[in-house]
Amino acid sequence: MTGFAVIGLGMGRSRARQIQHQTEGAELRIVVDLKEDLAREVAAELDCDWSTRLEDALTRDDVDVVMVMTPSGVHAEVGVRAARAGKHVLTTKPMDVTTAACDRLIQAADEAGVILGVDYQSRYVDNNVRVAEAMRQGWLGQPIIGEVRFKWFRSQDYYDHNDGWRGTWAMDGGGSLANQGSHLLDLLLWFMGDPRRLYAETAIMSHQIETEDVGAVLLSFPSGATGTIVGTTTFPTSVYFAAEVHGTEGAVLIDAALDGTMRVFGEELEDRLQQVDNPVHSAMEDMVRAVNQGVPVRVDGREGRRTVALLEHIYRSAREGVPVEVDINR
Ligand SMILES: NC(=O)c1ccc[n+]([C@@H]2O[C@H](COP(=O)([O-])OP(=O)(O)OC[C@H]3O[C@@H](n4cnc5c(N)ncnc54)[C@H](O)[C@@H]3O)[C@@H](O)[C@H]2O)c1
């Protein structure tokens, strides 16, 4: 059994349940949260140990993987400590709020010789995997437009909750694009590759927050293809979370990128897509495989860092009001 510790029990509570009940080969050993009541409650529900101190997870021999589910701005800090204690590290998205922090974590994992993964759950959704393969194989012909967009609702309470870390630069790394949108930014990079140029505008329209609740980005890819990103948490309710790509030979509209309903246009494209295999269905399953079989995880530290780098370019363009040249790997 691969032993897991989960650190941070907001969304981490649901990941802890997944580890304990739905991940073959995994066992949840301990949950950690600064809030004692919450840690106790989750441990009682899931039949594992609990603590308010990270150290208590790091000193256990039966913990192989530390899953970091704290606010985004402390992912690298927790991850570096875990890596130095010899634990494999799986962070939730985004990997952290700056590329400098991501680099510290990548370096710590490299030095310790541990696996570093980032939980972008849409990378494990069958239809998204099919589209990524279609783009890799050129089944859609020459790419023309890659578009990601979401209209969601988030209340002011959501931003004020838990010391108000959401919607801050230091802890959330941005607003709707960095938090909710980061899944879609990751999909856009996965489907279309690295852009070479982008222009972004952001705004705060209906929340009291530091960062944006509306973001719009226009991107150019080296192939000549165009990309667009539109994301907001100001809509009256949460409606779509979509990714669309089309090229000279076909098109795919993914209406729900987190659970994967999609429409396909193009001769034989549907049949080809259906034949794409997706053997792994979550980042936790992926990590268990990586630990036990020595295979790479689907989103490692360098891959997870790309979205954070894209966000840095987006916010620079929005701040300066000009298009920027993009180098995702810098
Ligand atoms: N589907 C997804 O992939 C998904 C969904 C929601 C959130 N997230 C990510 O999960 C992270 C947490 O978001 P959330 O919505 O669960 O936040 P949250 O505020 O609901 O929960 C965070 C928890 O972490 C605890 N915490 C804070 N610092 C800690 C520390 N140093 N050690 C231990 N515990 C600590 C807090 O007490 C809190 O209970 C964010 O990075 C967010 O982007 C991912």
The ligand as an SDF file (V2000), in Angstrom:
LIG
                    3D

 44 48  0  0  0  0  0  0  0  0999 V2000
  -10.7750   20.7760   -8.1430 N   0  0  0  0  0  0  0  0  0  0  0  0
   -9.6280   21.2090   -7.6900 C   0  0  0  0  0  0  0  0  0  0  0  0
   -8.6210   20.8290   -8.1950 O   0  0  0  0  0  0  0  0  0  0  0  0
   -9.6250   22.1980   -6.5460 C   0  0  0  0  0  0  0  0  0  0  0  0
  -10.8470   22.6380   -6.0110 C   0  0  0  0  0  0  0  0  0  0  0  0
  -10.8240   23.5460   -4.9390 C   0  0  0  0  0  0  0  0  0  0  0  0
   -9.5960   24.0030   -4.4360 C   0  0  0  0  0  0  0  0  0  0  0  0
   -8.4360   23.5680   -5.0000 N   0  0  0  0  0  0  0  0  0  0  0  0
   -7.1460   24.0670   -4.4740 C   0  0  0  0  0  0  0  0  0  0  0  0
   -7.0060   23.5940   -3.1360 O   0  0  0  0  0  0  0  0  0  0  0  0
   -6.2920   24.5590   -2.3600 C   0  0  0  0  0  0  0  0  0  0  0  0
   -7.1210   24.8780   -1.1200 C   0  0  0  0  0  0  0  0  0  0  0  0
   -8.3420   25.4450   -1.5230 O   0  0  0  0  0  0  0  0  0  0  0  0
   -9.6660   25.2460   -0.6430 P   0  0  0  0  0  0  0  0  0  0  0  0
  -10.7600   25.7970   -1.4430 O   0  0  0  0  0  0  0  0  0  0  0  0
   -9.7290   23.8510   -0.1500 O   0  0  0  0  0  0  0  0  0  0  0  0
   -9.3060   26.2260    0.5850 O   0  0  0  0  0  0  0  0  0  0  0  0
   -9.9410   26.2090    2.0610 P   0  0  0  0  0  0  0  0  0  0  0  0
   -9.6200   27.5290    2.6440 O   0  0  0  0  0  0  0  0  0  0  0  0
  -11.3540   25.7460    1.9900 O   0  0  0  0  0  0  0  0  0  0  0  0
   -9.1230   25.0600    2.8090 O   0  0  0  0  0  0  0  0  0  0  0  0
   -7.7430   25.1720    3.0920 C   0  0  0  0  0  0  0  0  0  0  0  0
   -7.4830   24.4590    4.4250 C   0  0  0  0  0  0  0  0  0  0  0  0
   -6.0700   24.4440    4.6220 O   0  0  0  0  0  0  0  0  0  0  0  0
   -5.8140   24.6940    6.0160 C   0  0  0  0  0  0  0  0  0  0  0  0
   -4.4430   25.2170    6.0960 N   0  0  0  0  0  0  0  0  0  0  0  0
   -3.9870   26.4450    5.7540 C   0  0  0  0  0  0  0  0  0  0  0  0
   -2.6430   26.5170    5.9130 N   0  0  0  0  0  0  0  0  0  0  0  0
   -2.2590   25.3040    6.3760 C   0  0  0  0  0  0  0  0  0  0  0  0
   -0.9980   24.7600    6.7500 C   0  0  0  0  0  0  0  0  0  0  0  0
    0.1300   25.4780    6.6460 N   0  0  0  0  0  0  0  0  0  0  0  0
   -0.9600   23.4760    7.1990 N   0  0  0  0  0  0  0  0  0  0  0  0
   -2.1040   22.7450    7.2910 C   0  0  0  0  0  0  0  0  0  0  0  0
   -3.3210   23.2100    6.9570 N   0  0  0  0  0  0  0  0  0  0  0  0
   -3.3920   24.4780    6.5040 C   0  0  0  0  0  0  0  0  0  0  0  0
   -6.9020   25.6720    6.4220 C   0  0  0  0  0  0  0  0  0  0  0  0
   -7.1150   25.6430    7.8190 O   0  0  0  0  0  0  0  0  0  0  0  0
   -8.1020   25.1600    5.6250 C   0  0  0  0  0  0  0  0  0  0  0  0
   -8.8680   24.2320    6.3690 O   0  0  0  0  0  0  0  0  0  0  0  0
   -6.0520   25.7630   -3.2750 C   0  0  0  0  0  0  0  0  0  0  0  0
   -4.7450   25.7070   -3.7820 O   0  0  0  0  0  0  0  0  0  0  0  0
   -7.0640   25.5840   -4.3820 C   0  0  0  0  0  0  0  0  0  0  0  0
   -6.6240   26.1410   -5.6170 O   0  0  0  0  0  0  0  0  0  0  0  0
   -8.4270   22.6560   -6.0130 C   0  0  0  0  0  0  0  0  0  0  0  0
  1  2  1  0
  2  3  2  0
  2  4  1  0
  4  5  1  0
  4 44  2  0
  5  6  2  0
  6  7  1  0
  7  8  2  0
  8  9  1  0
  8 44  1  0
  9 10  1  0
  9 42  1  0
 10 11  1  0
 11 12  1  0
 11 40  1  0
 12 13  1  0
 13 14  1  0
 14 15  2  0
 14 16  1  0
 14 17  1  0
 17 18  1  0
 18 19  2  0
 18 20  1  0
 18 21  1  0
 21 22  1  0
 22 23  1  0
 23 24  1  0
 23 38  1  0
 24 25  1  0
 25 26  1  0
 25 36  1  0
 26 27  1  0
 26 35  1  0
 27 28  2  0
 28 29  1  0
 29 30  1  0
 29 35  2  0
 30 31  1  0
 30 32  2  0
 32 33  1  0
 33 34  2  0
 34 35  1  0
 36 37  1  0
 36 38  1  0
 38 39  1  0
 40 41  1  0
 40 42  1  0
 42 43  1  0
M  CHG  2   8   1  16  -1
M  END
$$$$
